[in-house]
Amino acid sequence: MTGAKGPSGDRRLGFWASWALTTGCMIGSGVFTLPAVLAPYGLVSFGGWIVSAAGALALALSFASLAARTRESGGPYAYTRAAFGDLAGFVIGWGFWVSYVIAVPAIAVAFAGYLPVFAPALAGGGAGEVLAAFAIILVLTAVNLRGVKEMGAVQIATTLLKIAPLLAVAALGLAAGENANLPEANPKAEPLPAALAATALLTLWAFTGFEAGAVAASDVKDPESTIPRALVVGMLTVAFVYLAATYAVMRLVPADELARSSAPFADAARAFGPGGSALVAAGALVATAGALNGVIFVCGQALTALARDGLAPAPFARFNAGGAPAPAVILSSGLGCLLLLANYAGGPINAFKFLVNMSVVAILLPYLVCALANLLGSGRSAFSRLVSLAGIAFSLFAIAGSGLEAGLWGAVLLAAGLPVYALQRLRARQPAPPL
């Protein structure tokens, strides 16, 4: 174990690894279910996709602007601390880290849920799926402990592999799908603003994770230009893939059948023949594994940034010989395993829903505060101010739409970190022991 020293220049992340981190943390298991969730809303759901994509792009542009001004790792924590001070920085950094720690078991549960397609003995959400979820966490933790170069290579490979089946379904839908299968424009006959709000809130969750590419600034080559490009190109990549794939599925599967489907991409892939469902399941496994790889990486970087500035215990600022923040990665994955065990008693679906809700709630406030930080630092640039205001409005929209119960849980998660902050500040005031 070495001290607080990151990876050397030849082990840093370039543009493609940063793009893969941004893209890979967004494309997870959610996209494989959204077409069915959106089917009852009809074609108006594409308006929701556009609203959420525009809002997420505004946030990504805010993060890109902040990244260009801040070379330090930490993402939302580093930006908030620079703008509002230590306490605000800690609260946002804590919430950001917690949201990603919670995402570790949530994604592992989703990964294990697709395995029964290839290993039927694991079906039923029993001990086999639990062990599989533990196993994927441990394997990808080991990958991250090898160092950022190895993590980046895995991230690029899994991102390309997860995009391929989605684009294949999109191409199939455009070539062989039928317009007759498309749903009505607005089958619920809701007022347009209400329909857009409902579908935008649903599709927003598919864009969370874009900020992953901004967290490891000190591990990125030429971060002032690489991170902004990776964030924007990654967001545009994901938006295109989501819209194309959703439209294709709607052309391939009749609307009434799609609304009842629990695996819309698998249903759409039947057009490929008997192996279509297996192809989609394989794509889902790669998608979730890639997302989990990136999430574990971000967990380590987020906690290390807090420790670097004395806002978390000093051991978590240490790196191993490969340039990986080993103590922070191990703690984050260990807590993820404990959360997995604690929440699996109610079954994998309930565990997944609870963990995802908590993770999303914890990330919304960092989005809002970072957009505010960018507004304060935007200077005289009218475009930067407009982007910041759009990000603020979208964040408030998402927070309001999350509901009272979710908001209370978010407040509890953020408040839970305050004793850690108080203890670290107390330690900082104590004189160092004599040598």
C-alpha positions in Angstrom: 0.0 0.0 0.0 1.3 3.4 -0.9 0.4 6.9 0.3 -2.0 9.4 -1.2 -0.6 9.2 -4.7 -2.7 8.5 -7.7 -1.8 6.6 -10.9 1.2 7.6 -13.0 0.7 9.3 -16.4 0.9 6.1 -18.4 -1.9 4.5 -16.3 -4.4 7.4 -16.6 -7.7 7.4 -18.5 -7.9 8.8 -22.0 -11.0 10.1 -23.8 -12.4 6.6 -24.7 -12.1 5.3 -21.2 -13.7 8.4 -19.8 -16.5 8.2 -22.5 -17.0 4.5 -21.6 -17.2 5.4 -17.9 -19.8 8.1 -18.6 -21.8 5.9 -21.0 -21.4 2.6 -19.2 -22.7 4.0 -15.9 -25.8 5.2 -17.6 -26.7 2.2 -19.7 -27.6 -0.5 -17.1 -30.6 -2.7 -16.6 -33.2 0.1 -16.7 -33.2 0.5 -20.5 -34.2 -3.1 -20.9 -37.6 -2.5 -19.1 -38.5 1.0 -20.0 -40.3 0.3 -23.3 -42.9 -1.7 -21.4 -43.2 0.9 -18.7 -43.7 3.7 -21.3 -46.1 1.7 -23.6 -49.3 2.8 -21.8 -48.4 6.4 -22.4 -48.1 5.9 -26.2 -46.0 8.0 -28.5 -46.1 11.0 -26.2 -43.5 9.1 -24.1 -40.9 10.2 -26.7 -41.6 13.7 -25.6 -40.7 12.5 -22.1 -37.5 11.0 -23.4 -36.6 14.3 -25.1 -37.4 16.4 -21.9 -35.3 14.1 -19.7 -32.5 14.0 -22.2 -32.5 17.8 -22.5 -32.5 18.2 -18.7 -29.7 15.6 -18.3 -27.7 17.2 -21.1 -28.0 20.6 -19.3 -26.7 18.9 -16.1 -23.9 17.2 -18.1 -22.9 20.6 -19.6 -22.9 22.1 -16.1 -20.6 19.3 -15.0 -18.4 19.7 -18.0 -18.0 23.4 -17.3 -17.2 22.7 -13.6 -14.7 20.0 -14.7 -12.9 22.4 -17.0 -12.3 24.7 -14.0 -11.6 22.0 -11.4 -8.7 19.6 -11.8 -9.3 17.7 -8.5 -11.1 14.3 -8.4 -14.4 14.1 -6.5 -16.9 15.4 -9.0 -19.9 16.9 -7.2 -18.0 17.0 -3.9 -15.1 18.9 -5.4 -17.3 21.4 -7.3 -19.6 22.0 -4.2 -16.7 22.4 -1.8 -15.0 25.0 -4.1 -18.2 27.0 -4.4 -19.8 26.7 -0.9 -17.2 25.4 1.5 -16.3 22.3 3.5 -19.7 21.6 5.1 -21.7 21.8 1.9 -19.0 19.9 0.1 -19.1 17.1 2.7 -22.9 16.8 2.6 -22.9 16.6 -1.2 -19.9 14.3 -1.3 -21.4 12.0 1.3 -24.7 11.8 -0.5 -22.9 11.1 -3.8 -20.8 8.3 -2.3 -23.8 6.8 -0.5 -25.9 6.8 -3.7 -23.2 4.9 -5.5 -22.6 2.4 -2.6 -26.4 1.7 -2.7 -26.2 1.2 -6.4 -23.6 -1.6 -6.0 -26.0 -4.2 -4.7 -28.9 -2.9 -6.8 -27.0 -3.5 -10.0 -25.6 -6.8 -8.7 -29.2 -8.0 -8.1 -30.2 -7.0 -11.7 -27.1 -8.9 -13.0 -28.1 -12.1 -11.0 -31.7 -11.8 -12.3 -30.6 -12.4 -15.9 -28.4 -15.4 -15.2 -31.3 -18.0 -15.0 -31.6 -17.7 -18.8 -28.3 -19.5 -19.0 -28.4 -21.3 -15.6 -32.1 -22.2 -14.9 -31.0 -23.7 -11.5 -30.5 -20.1 -10.3 -34.1 -19.1 -11.0 -36.4 -18.2 -8.1 -34.4 -15.5 -6.3 -32.9 -17.9 -3.8 -29.5 -18.5 -2.5 -28.1 -19.1 -5.9 -28.9 -15.6 -7.1 -27.6 -14.1 -3.9 -24.3 -15.9 -4.4 -24.1 -14.8 -8.0 -24.7 -11.2 -6.9 -21.9 -11.5 -4.3 -19.6 -13.1 -6.9 -20.0 -10.3 -9.5 -19.3 -7.7 -6.8 -16.1 -9.5 -5.8 -14.9 -10.0 -9.3 -15.3 -6.4 -10.3 -13.9 -5.2 -7.1 -10.8 -7.2 -7.9 -10.7 -5.6 -11.4 -10.8 -2.2 -9.8 -8.0 -3.0 -7.3 -5.7 -3.8 -10.2 -5.7 -0.1 -11.1 -7.4 2.5 -13.3 -5.9 1.2 -16.6 -7.4 -2.3 -16.1 -10.7 -0.8 -15.0 -10.7 1.4 -18.0 -10.1 -1.5 -20.4 -12.9 -3.5 -18.9 -15.2 -0.4 -19.1 -14.5 0.2 -22.8 -15.1 -3.5 -23.7 -18.3 -3.8 -21.7 -19.7 -0.5 -23.0 -19.1 -1.4 -26.6 -20.6 -4.9 -26.0 -23.7 -3.5 -24.3 -24.4 -1.0 -27.0 -24.2 -3.6 -29.8 -27.3 -5.6 -29.0 -29.3 -2.4 -28.4 -28.3 -1.1 -31.8 -29.0 -4.5 -33.3 -32.6 -4.4 -32.0 -32.9 -0.8 -33.2 -31.8 -1.7 -36.7 -34.2 -4.7 -36.7 -37.1 -2.5 -35.6 -36.4 0.0 -38.4 -36.0 -2.7 -41.0 -38.7 -5.3 -40.0 -41.0 -3.5 -37.6 -44.5 -2.4 -38.5 -46.0 1.0 -37.9 -49.3 -0.8 -37.1 -47.7 -2.0 -33.8 -47.0 1.6 -32.7 -49.2 2.7 -29.8 -51.6 5.7 -30.0 -50.2 9.1 -29.5 -51.8 9.6 -26.1 -53.9 6.6 -25.2 -54.6 7.9 -21.6 -55.9 11.2 -23.1 -53.9 13.1 -20.4 -53.2 16.8 -20.8 -49.9 17.1 -22.6 -48.0 18.7 -19.7 -49.1 16.0 -17.3 -48.1 13.2 -19.8 -44.7 14.8 -20.4 -44.1 15.2 -16.7 -45.0 11.5 -16.0 -42.9 10.1 -18.7 -39.9 12.5 -18.1 -39.7 11.3 -14.5 -39.7 7.7 -15.6 -37.0 8.2 -18.2 -34.8 10.4 -16.0 -33.6 7.4 -14.1 -32.0 6.0 -17.3 -29.7 9.0 -17.5 -28.4 9.0 -13.9 -24.7 8.0 -13.8 -23.4 10.5 -16.4 -21.5 12.3 -13.7 -19.2 9.2 -13.3 -16.9 10.5 -16.0 -16.2 13.7 -14.0 -15.3 12.1 -10.7 -11.7 11.0 -11.4 -10.2 14.2 -12.8 -6.8 13.5 -11.4 -6.8 10.1 -13.1 -7.6 11.5 -16.5 -5.2 12.7 -19.2 -5.8 16.5 -19.9 -8.9 16.6 -17.7 -9.9 20.2 -18.7 -10.7 19.0 -22.3 -11.1 15.3 -21.9 -13.9 15.2 -19.3 -16.2 17.8 -20.9 -15.9 16.0 -24.2 -16.5 12.6 -22.6 -19.6 13.9 -20.7 -21.3 15.5 -23.7 -20.4 12.8 -26.2 -21.4 10.1 -23.7 -24.8 11.8 -23.0 -25.5 12.2 -26.7 -24.6 8.6 -27.4 -26.9 7.3 -24.7 -29.8 9.5 -25.7 -29.5 8.3 -29.3 -29.3 4.6 -28.3 -32.3 4.9 -25.9 -34.6 6.7 -28.4 -33.7 4.4 -31.3 -34.0 1.2 -29.2 -37.4 2.2 -27.6 -38.8 3.2 -31.0 -37.7 -0.1 -32.5 -39.2 -2.2 -29.8 -42.5 -0.3 -30.2 -42.5 -1.2 -33.9 -41.7 -4.9 -33.2 -44.1 -5.6 -30.4 -47.8 -4.8 -30.5 -48.7 -2.0 -28.0 -51.1 -4.1 -25.9 -48.6 -7.0 -25.6 -45.7 -4.5 -24.9 -47.6 -3.0 -22.0 -47.9 -6.4 -20.3 -44.3 -7.5 -21.1 -41.8 -8.0 -18.3 -38.9 -8.4 -20.8 -39.7 -6.1 -23.8 -36.4 -6.4 -25.5 -36.5 -10.2 -25.2 -40.0 -10.1 -26.8 -38.7 -7.9 -29.6 -35.7 -10.1 -30.1 -37.8 -13.1 -31.1 -37.6 -11.8 -34.6 -33.9 -12.9 -34.5 -35.1 -16.5 -34.0 -34.9 -18.9 -31.1 -31.6 -17.4 -29.9 -33.0 -13.9 -29.7 -33.9 -13.9 -26.0 -30.6 -15.4 -25.1 -28.9 -12.5 -27.1 -30.8 -9.9 -25.1 -30.1 -11.7 -21.8 -26.4 -11.7 -22.7 -26.6 -8.0 -23.5 -28.3 -7.3 -20.2 -25.6 -9.2 -18.3 -22.8 -7.2 -20.1 -24.8 -4.0 -19.5 -25.2 -4.6 -15.8 -21.6 -5.8 -15.3 -20.2 -2.8 -17.1 -22.4 -0.4 -15.0 -21.3 -2.2 -11.8 -17.6 -1.9 -12.8 -17.9 1.8 -13.3 -20.0 2.3 -10.1 -17.4 0.5 -7.9 -14.7 2.7 -9.5 -16.7 5.9 -8.7 -17.3 4.7 -5.1 -13.5 4.5 -4.5 -12.9 7.9 -6.1 -15.7 9.6 -4.2 -14.6 8.4 -0.7 -10.9 9.1 -1.5 -11.7 12.7 -2.4 -13.3 13.3 1.0 -10.4 11.6 2.8 -7.9 13.6 0.7 -9.2 16.9 2.2 -9.6 15.6 5.8 -13.3 15.1 5.6 -13.1 11.3 5.9 -10.6 9.1 7.8 -7.1 9.4 6.4 -6.6 5.7 5.5 -9.2 6.1 2.7 -6.9 8.5 0.9 -4.3 5.8 0.2 -3.6 4.1 -3.1 -2.1 0.7 -3.8 0.8 0.1 -6.2 -1.6 0.0 -9.2 -2.9 3.5 -8.4 -6.2 2.2 -7.1 -7.7 3.7 -3.9 -7.8 0.2 -2.3 -9.2 1.0 1.2 -12.0 3.1 -0.3 -12.9 0.5 -2.9 -12.9 -2.4 -0.4 -15.0 -0.5 2.2 -17.5 0.5 -0.5 -17.9 -3.0 -1.9 -18.1 -4.4 1.6 -20.9 -2.1 2.5 -22.6 -3.0 -0.8 -22.4 -6.7 0.1 -23.9 -6.0 3.5 -26.8 -4.0 1.9 -27.3 -6.9 -0.5 -27.7 -9.4 2.3 -29.9 -7.1 4.4 -32.4 -6.4 1.6 -32.6 -9.7 -0.2 -34.9 -11.3 2.3 -37.9 -9.8 0.6 -37.0 -11.2 -2.8 -34.8 -9.8 -5.6 -37.5 -7.6 -7.1 -38.3 -5.8 -3.9 -34.6 -5.5 -3.0 -33.9 -4.0 -6.5 -36.8 -1.4 -6.2 -35.9 -0.3 -2.7 -32.1 0.0 -3.5 -32.7 1.9 -6.7 -35.1 4.3 -5.1 -32.6 5.1 -2.4 -29.8 5.5 -4.8 -31.7 7.9 -7.0 -33.0 10.0 -4.2 -29.4 10.4 -2.8 -28.1 11.7 -6.2 -30.7 14.4 -6.9 -29.4 17.0 -4.4 -25.8 16.8 -5.8 -27.3 17.4 -9.2 -29.1 20.5 -8.0 -26.1 21.9 -6.0 -23.7 21.4 -8.9 -25.9 23.3 -11.2 -26.1 26.1 -8.7 -22.3 26.1 -8.3 -21.9 26.3 -12.1 -24.4 29.3 -12.2 -22.3 31.1 -9.6 -19.1 30.5 -11.5 -20.5 31.1 -15.0 -19.3 34.7 -15.2 -20.7 36.6 -18.1 -21.4 33.7 -20.4 -25.1 33.8 -21.3 -24.9 30.2 -22.6 -23.4 28.9 -19.3 -26.0 30.7 -17.3 -28.8 29.3 -19.4 -27.5 25.8 -19.1 -27.1 26.2 -15.3 -30.7 27.5 -15.0 -32.0 24.6 -17.1 -30.1 22.1 -14.9 -31.5 23.8 -11.7 -35.1 23.7 -13.0 -34.7 20.1 -14.1 -33.3 19.0 -10.7 -36.1 20.8 -8.8 -38.6 19.1 -11.2 -37.1 15.7 -10.4 -36.9 16.3 -6.6 -40.6 17.5 -6.6 -41.6 14.4 -8.6 -39.8 12.0 -6.3 -42.5 12.3 -3.6 -42.5 13.1 0.1 -41.5 9.6 1.3 -38.5 9.4 -1.0 -37.5 13.0 0.0 -37.6 12.0 3.7 -35.4 9.0 3.0 -32.9 11.3 1.2 -32.8 13.7 4.1 -32.1 10.8 6.5 -29.3 9.5 4.3 -27.6 12.9 4.1 -28.0 13.6 7.8 -26.4 10.2 8.6 -23.1 11.6 7.5 -23.0 14.6 9.8 -21.5 12.8 12.8 -18.6 11.7 10.5 -18.1 15.3 9.5 -18.2 16.5 13.1 -15.7 13.8 14.2 -13.3 14.7 11.4 -13.5 18.4 12.3 -12.8 17.6 15.9 -9.8 15.6 15.0 -8.5 18.4 12.8 -8.5 20.8 15.8 -6.5 18.4 18.1 -2.8 19.0 18.1 -0.6 16.4 16.6 1.1 14.1 19.1 4.8 14.8 19.8 7.3 12.8 17.9 
